[in-house]
Amino acid sequence: MFSLPNNVTIIEVGPRDGLQNEKNQVSTETKLEFIHSLQDAGIQEMEITSFVSPKWVPQMADSSQIVQLSSKKGRQIVLTPNEKGIERALEVGADSLAVFVGVSNTFNLKNINKSTEQSMQDLKPVITKLKEQGIFIRACISTAFYCPYEGKINEADTIALCKEFASWGVDELSVADTIGMANPVESYQLFSKLAELLPNVLMTAHFHDTRKMGLANIFAALQAGITRFDTSAGGLGGCPFAPGATGNVATEDVVNMLHTMNIETGIDLNQLCKAVSIIDPHVSRPIDTGMYRLFAINHS
């Protein structure tokens, strides 16, 4: 018999990870309406924006306004790629920060122009200081399974990076199949080991749906004991520094799967699809996830 949890926490990443690679410039007002509608659906944890250079990710140029104007419901996480981004985020009142490092050295160099080792050396004193200030720290582990440049990643390297972050006292690890090439066996194997080795850290699985295995990988991770998942409303997403990466696994499809298995999320599926309908007209590719398609037909 399958071993499944009674409850799962969804961390919505659509407003940040979902929109960062969007070609159409989405207005601040639309982003805020999207965020607030997701909150109304019952989302308690969300990546709302990123304090990156507007030169490289122009979609995130309004990060300060998003933090200041969004309703403070639940945990609102902002991505901060460097010390300058951290300073800017703290200045506008952010109290939950995400940092990221790629297990793949090549990916890390192309992403932030630093080796994985250098990134970790730079982050350690910063994270130590932030934890002393009581800031919630989410460490995002990119290319945990495969890299677009290096291919398959050694599982031991991913585990070692996670253990190092955990030793610094980070609150959460978001372990990502950045280009969506992992399969359910690999998902189960890695997350089983991480759950056993790091029981005191919030462990979150982050899957992209490039090969349409996102739901299967989530099911495998559930059986490995994982109860936290990053998902993106509408299946939005992609990484500007990861060729071939498509959208994240869709929040509405994940919530539907979990609910049909009698796993509670605290999320109203109908309201969630309403939130997707807010962002749908503003993105460059049509949103065609399973549950949203059914919602659109029923409300046409």
C-alpha positions as MATLAB code, in Angstrom:
seq = 'MFSLPNNVTIIEVGPRDGLQNEKNQVSTETKLEFIHSLQDAGIQEMEITSFVSPKWVPQMADSSQIVQLSSKKGRQIVLTPNEKGIERALEVGADSLAVFVGVSNTFNLKNINKSTEQSMQDLKPVITKLKEQGIFIRACISTAFYCPYEGKINEADTIALCKEFASWGVDELSVADTIGMANPVESYQLFSKLAELLPNVLMTAHFHDTRKMGLANIFAALQAGITRFDTSAGGLGGCPFAPGATGNVATEDVVNMLHTMNIETGIDLNQLCKAVSIIDPHVSRPIDTGMYRLFAINHS';
ca = [
       0.000    0.000    0.000;
       1.222    3.504   -0.808;
       2.475    5.594    2.074;
       0.884    9.020    1.620;
       0.510   12.045    3.922;
      -2.791   13.533    5.056;
      -1.722   17.106    4.307;
       0.590   18.835    1.840;
       1.876   22.415    1.727;
       1.972   24.147   -1.643;
       4.516   26.921   -2.131;
       3.261   29.010   -5.036;
       6.086   30.290   -7.258;
       4.067   31.713  -10.160;
       4.511   35.433   -9.398;
       8.293   35.037   -9.285;
       9.550   31.887  -11.011;
       6.509   31.798  -13.254;
       6.899   35.341  -14.585;
      10.672   35.914  -14.522;
      11.105   34.578  -18.062;
       7.863   36.027  -19.467;
       8.403   38.035  -22.657;
       5.401   40.294  -22.144;
       5.918   42.969  -19.521;
       3.244   42.343  -16.899;
       2.101   45.429  -15.017;
       2.615   45.782  -11.283;
      -1.150   46.097  -10.831;
      -1.775   42.803  -12.626;
       0.912   41.051  -10.593;
      -0.631   42.288   -7.356;
      -4.108   41.195   -8.454;
      -2.653   37.769   -9.304;
      -0.916   37.498   -5.911;
      -3.998   38.545   -3.971;
      -6.242   36.154   -5.871;
      -3.825   33.304   -5.110;
      -3.947   34.283   -1.443;
      -7.756   34.242   -1.602;
      -7.520   30.662   -2.886;
      -5.763   29.661    0.332;
      -2.097   29.892   -0.650;
      -0.124   30.444    2.563;
       3.433   30.469    1.198;
       4.467   32.206   -1.994;
       7.483   33.502   -3.901;
       6.202   36.947   -4.851;
       9.158   38.597   -6.624;
      12.920   38.707   -7.086;
      15.480   41.384   -6.279;
      17.631   40.805   -9.338;
      19.136   43.373  -11.663;
      16.419   44.771  -13.977;
      19.086   44.721  -16.674;
      19.076   40.920  -16.639;
      15.472   40.216  -15.591;
      13.391   43.301  -16.498;
      10.173   41.554  -15.448;
      11.268   41.876  -11.828;
      12.052   45.628  -11.932;
       9.058   46.391   -9.686;
      10.148   44.121   -6.830;
      10.142   46.872   -4.202;
       6.589   47.911   -5.079;
       5.401   44.289   -5.024;
       6.744   43.788   -1.490;
       5.362   47.079   -0.222;
       1.912   46.838   -1.821;
       1.062   43.141   -1.523;
      -1.241   41.953    1.261;
       0.772   40.432    4.082;
      -0.837   37.004    4.261;
       1.243   33.986    5.197;
       4.890   33.691    4.205;
       5.943   35.929    1.340;
       9.321   34.919   -0.059;
      11.559   37.043   -2.271;
      14.513   35.745   -4.262;
      17.814   37.522   -3.535;
      20.734   36.440   -5.745;
      23.426   38.531   -4.064;
      24.191   40.887   -1.178;
      22.882   43.915   -3.072;
      19.588   42.138   -3.645;
      19.428   41.148    0.020;
      20.007   44.754    1.112;
      17.273   46.032   -1.199;
      14.824   43.385    0.006;
      15.459   44.116    3.678;
      15.103   47.864    3.089;
      11.487   47.415    1.960;
      10.571   45.054    4.778;
      11.016   41.561    3.354;
      11.477   38.979    6.109;
      11.687   35.734    4.118;
      14.541   35.477    1.627;
      15.495   32.845   -0.919;
      19.059   32.301   -2.094;
      20.080   29.893   -4.816;
      23.077   27.837   -5.867;
      23.416   25.347   -8.696;
      24.926   21.968   -7.969;
      26.292   22.195  -11.499;
      29.351   24.431  -11.618;
      28.744   25.343  -15.274;
      25.143   26.329  -14.605;
      26.209   28.452  -11.663;
      28.852   30.256  -13.723;
      26.369   31.026  -16.501;
      23.690   32.055  -14.009;
      25.575   34.328  -11.586;
      29.144   34.270  -12.926;
      30.480   32.380   -9.903;
      31.518   28.803   -9.323;
      29.409   26.714   -6.955;
      32.243   26.730   -4.426;
      32.662   30.516   -4.603;
      28.917   31.029   -4.222;
      28.882   28.943   -1.076;
      31.892   30.765    0.360;
      30.192   34.102   -0.253;
      26.830   32.998    1.130;
      27.975   31.467    4.407;
      28.679   34.707    6.346;
      25.632   36.380    4.814;
      23.281   33.591    5.872;
      24.829   33.438    9.330;
      24.173   37.157    9.785;
      20.623   36.929    8.443;
      19.762   34.066   10.785;
      21.018   36.171   13.706;
      18.439   38.771   12.612;
      15.659   36.180   12.586;
      15.200   36.176    8.806;
      13.603   33.079    7.256;
      16.059   31.601    4.743;
      15.053   29.351    1.875;
      17.963   27.810   -0.030;
      17.102   26.849   -3.606;
      19.229   24.017   -4.979;
      19.237   24.308   -8.772;
      20.134   21.477  -11.166;
      19.754   18.892   -8.409;
      19.140   16.097  -10.933;
      20.295   17.240  -14.386;
      22.089   20.230  -15.898;
      21.586   21.589  -19.441;
      25.383   21.812  -19.796;
      26.802   18.969  -17.690;
      24.080   16.338  -18.021;
      23.243   14.036  -15.121;
      24.296   15.352  -11.715;
      25.964   13.080   -9.178;
      23.427   12.494   -6.403;
      26.178   12.700   -3.800;
      27.009   16.255   -4.920;
      23.397   17.359   -4.465;
      23.228   15.779   -1.021;
      26.531   17.380    0.018;
      25.316   20.846   -0.999;
      22.051   20.368    0.900;
      23.912   19.192    4.002;
      26.196   22.229    3.886;
      23.255   24.636    3.718;
      21.543   22.767    6.553;
      24.661   23.079    8.721;
      24.356   26.873    8.423;
      20.845   26.808    9.858;
      18.752   27.529    6.764;
      15.038   27.011    7.363;
      14.110   25.405    4.067;
      15.702   23.581    1.153;
      13.944   23.763   -2.211;
      15.524   21.017   -4.315;
      14.877   21.582   -8.002;
      14.680   19.510  -11.154;
      15.499   22.724  -13.013;
      15.167   21.425  -16.572;
      12.507   18.782  -15.931;
      14.507   15.682  -16.823;
      14.206   13.677  -13.608;
      12.113   10.520  -13.497;
      10.038    9.159  -10.563;
      12.685    6.636   -9.513;
      15.312    9.383   -9.282;
      12.838   11.581   -7.410;
      12.085    8.872   -4.859;
      15.731    7.939   -4.360;
      17.039   11.466   -3.802;
      14.203   12.683   -1.593;
      14.189    9.506    0.499;
      17.843   10.112    1.340;
      17.392   13.848    1.974;
      14.367   13.297    4.218;
      16.328   10.774    6.276;
      19.551   12.801    6.465;
      18.002   16.223    7.144;
      14.827   15.686    9.200;
      14.993   19.122   10.860;
      14.942   21.206    7.669;
      11.781   21.988    5.709;
      12.300   19.898    2.564;
      10.556   21.099   -0.586;
      10.529   19.470   -4.020;
      10.522   21.676   -7.122;
       9.696   20.043  -10.458;
       9.447   21.380  -13.975;
       7.181   19.651  -16.462;
       9.414   19.574  -19.545;
       8.803   15.871  -20.201;
       5.356   15.774  -18.594;
       6.633   13.855  -15.574;
       6.040   16.566  -12.976;
       2.993   14.916  -11.383;
       4.649   11.499  -11.427;
       7.760   12.931   -9.758;
       5.597   14.591   -7.098;
       3.826   11.302   -6.421;
       7.199    9.599   -6.014;
       8.404   12.343   -3.667;
       5.209   11.977   -1.609;
       6.060    8.339   -1.054;
       9.561    9.403   -0.013;
       8.032   11.464    2.784;
       8.020   14.924    1.177;
       4.999   17.090    2.020;
       6.065   20.443    0.530;
       6.047   21.261   -3.171;
       6.831   24.319   -5.284;
       4.230   24.751   -8.018;
       3.273   27.536  -10.407;
      -0.290   28.599  -11.183;
      -0.988   28.049  -14.855;
       2.212   26.029  -15.223;
       4.048   29.299  -15.857;
       7.804   29.438  -15.698;
      11.128   28.563  -17.155;
      14.646   29.669  -16.432;
      16.405   32.279  -18.597;
      19.725   30.574  -17.823;
      18.561   26.966  -18.409;
      17.976   26.229  -22.095;
      15.161   23.739  -22.579;
      13.474   24.353  -19.234;
       9.726   24.715  -19.616;
       7.162   25.742  -17.043;
       6.858   24.520  -13.502;
       4.315   21.847  -12.731;
       0.914   23.573  -12.580;
      -0.489   24.356   -9.138;
      -4.062   23.605  -10.211;
      -3.140   20.174  -11.582;
      -1.139   19.290   -8.468;
      -3.935   20.423   -6.143;
      -6.473   18.426   -8.157;
      -4.302   15.289   -7.980;
      -3.793   15.664   -4.240;
      -7.461   16.332   -3.509;
      -8.587   13.297   -5.519;
      -6.212   11.238   -3.348;
      -7.816   12.719   -0.204;
      -4.716   14.768    0.634;
      -5.612   18.183    2.054;
      -3.948   21.386    0.838;
      -6.237   24.103    2.228;
      -6.594   25.478   -1.309;
      -9.858   26.226   -3.110;
      -9.369   24.806   -6.609;
     -12.047   26.940   -8.238;
     -10.611   30.164   -6.782;
      -7.146   29.014   -7.823;
      -8.306   28.721  -11.431;
      -9.835   32.209  -11.135;
      -6.369   33.461  -10.180;
      -4.948   31.799  -13.297;
      -7.602   33.542  -15.403;
      -6.268   36.898  -14.145;
      -2.758   36.304  -15.463;
      -3.767   34.346  -18.590;
      -4.423   37.382  -20.879;
      -1.096   38.954  -19.938;
       1.350   36.162  -20.788;
       2.817   35.356  -24.176;
       1.877   31.698  -24.418;
      -1.617   30.270  -23.888;
      -2.218   28.566  -20.550;
      -3.472   25.077  -21.311;
      -3.130   23.059  -18.124;
      -5.662   20.288  -17.555;
      -7.665   21.815  -14.715;
      -7.556   25.352  -16.088;
      -8.835   24.143  -19.458;
     -11.819   22.514  -17.712;
     -12.407   25.689  -15.693;
     -12.341   27.850  -18.848;
     -14.822   25.536  -20.628;
     -17.211   25.578  -17.661;
     -17.052   29.367  -17.407;
     -17.192   30.228  -21.098;
];
